[in-house]
């Protein structure tokens, strides 16, 4: 498997986040990349048991799994985040049944210097806001 420099950085950053004591992040699988594919898929799960739940909010499991797809030019290209299920189908900011739209505007909100730390913080924020049905509330 030949990773780009950016993909190697993304893996190291996720491993560092997961290695912190008490981290909600767990790396479940890093997909082997073949020569024809430029995207690296990393399956992770997050502890969601501490999120407040409200009526109309997204019903989260205690641990939610997602796939982060990392282009070769990471961190300049925003990774995409999808689920393996369509349980979130019909909820705001979920496209095609499993694509999580983490940013209102990736061009304006994605900060390459934050890398995977910024992405995981945004994913955490997305889950916490979705659970109380406040994804559309301005901050």
QUIVEN-V383740 format. One record per backbone hydrogen bond with DSSP energy under -0.5 kcal/mol. NH is the residue of the N-H (numbers start at 0). CO is the residue of the C=O. If there is no record, write none. Layout:
BEGIN
NH_CO / NH_CO
END
This chain:
BEGIN
2_0 / 5_71 / 7_3 / 8_4 / 9_5 / 10_6 / 11_7 / 12_8 / 13_9 / 14_10 / 15_11 / 16_12 / 17_13 / 18_14 / 19_15 / 19_16 / 22_19 / 25_44 / 27_25 / 27_42 / 28_42 / 30_28 / 30_40 / 36_33 / 39_69 / 40_38 / 41_39 / 41_67 / 42_28 / 43_41 / 43_65 / 44_25 / 45_63 / 46_23 / 47_45 / 47_61 / 48_61 / 50_47 / 53_130 / 56_53 / 57_129 / 59_57 / 63_45 / 65_43 / 66_81 / 67_41 / 68_66 / 68_79 / 69_39 / 69_67 / 70_68 / 73_70 / 75_72 / 79_68 / 81_66 / 82_97 / 88_85 / 90_87 / 93_90 / 94_98 / 97_94 / 98_94 / 99_80 / 99_97 / 100_92 / 100_98 / 101_99 / 107_104 / 108_104 / 109_105 / 111_109 / 113_110 / 114_110 / 114_111 / 116_113 / 117_113 / 118_114 / 119_115 / 120_116 / 121_117 / 122_118 / 123_119 / 124_120 / 125_121 / 126_122 / 127_123 / 128_124 / 129_125 / 130_126 / 131_127 / 131_128 / 132_129 / 133_128 / 136_133
END
